[in-house]
Amino acid sequence: MVMLVLILVVFYFFMIRPQMKKQKEMKKFREGLSVGDKVVTIGGIHGKIVEVAESTIVISVETGKLRLDKAAVSSLSLIHI
């Protein structure tokens, strides 16, 4: 019984806790997006934010504009657009 509890504790600290921390950081990042930020989507599209709504953003790309869900943004872009 003690071994089972130890395994669960180790599993929590090495698997579940880091994943929850990463999810919190991504949520904070996505809530902090603002107009003018250059971003990369999960699909690899680079663009500049031109409009921010509650759950969506509009990014400007070379061929026009795209409306995306905030969850589709993976990181800030280092490439000049």
Secondary structure as a PSIPRED ss2 file (coil, helix, strand):
# PSIPRED VFORMAT (PSIPRED V4.0)

   1 M C   1.000  0.000  0.000
   2 V H   0.000  1.000  0.000
   3 M H   0.000  1.000  0.000
   4 L H   0.000  1.000  0.000
   5 V H   0.000  1.000  0.000
   6 L H   0.000  1.000  0.000
   7 I H   0.000  1.000  0.000
   8 L H   0.000  1.000  0.000
   9 V H   0.000  1.000  0.000
  10 V H   0.000  1.000  0.000
  11 F H   0.000  1.000  0.000
  12 Y H   0.000  1.000  0.000
  13 F H   0.000  1.000  0.000
  14 F H   0.000  1.000  0.000
  15 M H   0.000  1.000  0.000
  16 I H   0.000  1.000  0.000
  17 R H   0.000  1.000  0.000
  18 P H   0.000  1.000  0.000
  19 Q H   0.000  1.000  0.000
  20 M H   0.000  1.000  0.000
  21 K H   0.000  1.000  0.000
  22 K H   0.000  1.000  0.000
  23 Q H   0.000  1.000  0.000
  24 K H   0.000  1.000  0.000
  25 E H   0.000  1.000  0.000
  26 M H   0.000  1.000  0.000
  27 K H   0.000  1.000  0.000
  28 K H   0.000  1.000  0.000
  29 F H   0.000  1.000  0.000
  30 R H   0.000  1.000  0.000
  31 E H   0.000  1.000  0.000
  32 G C   1.000  0.000  0.000
  33 L C   1.000  0.000  0.000
  34 S C   1.000  0.000  0.000
  35 V C   1.000  0.000  0.000
  36 G C   1.000  0.000  0.000
  37 D C   1.000  0.000  0.000
  38 K E   0.000  0.000  1.000
  39 V E   0.000  0.000  1.000
  40 V E   0.000  0.000  1.000
  41 T E   0.000  0.000  1.000
  42 I C   1.000  0.000  0.000
  43 G C   1.000  0.000  0.000
  44 G C   1.000  0.000  0.000
  45 I C   1.000  0.000  0.000
  46 H E   0.000  0.000  1.000
  47 G E   0.000  0.000  1.000
  48 K E   0.000  0.000  1.000
  49 I E   0.000  0.000  1.000
  50 V E   0.000  0.000  1.000
  51 E E   0.000  0.000  1.000
  52 V E   0.000  0.000  1.000
  53 A C   1.000  0.000  0.000
  54 E C   1.000  0.000  0.000
  55 S C   1.000  0.000  0.000
  56 T E   0.000  0.000  1.000
  57 I E   0.000  0.000  1.000
  58 V E   0.000  0.000  1.000
  59 I E   0.000  0.000  1.000
  60 S E   0.000  0.000  1.000
  61 V E   0.000  0.000  1.000
  62 E C   1.000  0.000  0.000
  63 T C   1.000  0.000  0.000
  64 G E   0.000  0.000  1.000
  65 K E   0.000  0.000  1.000
  66 L E   0.000  0.000  1.000
  67 R E   0.000  0.000  1.000
  68 L E   0.000  0.000  1.000
  69 D E   0.000  0.000  1.000
  70 K H   0.000  1.000  0.000
  71 A H   0.000  1.000  0.000
  72 A H   0.000  1.000  0.000
  73 V E   0.000  0.000  1.000
  74 S E   0.000  0.000  1.000
  75 S E   0.000  0.000  1.000
  76 L E   0.000  0.000  1.000
  77 S C   1.000  0.000  0.000
  78 L C   1.000  0.000  0.000
  79 I C   1.000  0.000  0.000
  80 H C   1.000  0.000  0.000
  81 I C   1.000  0.000  0.000
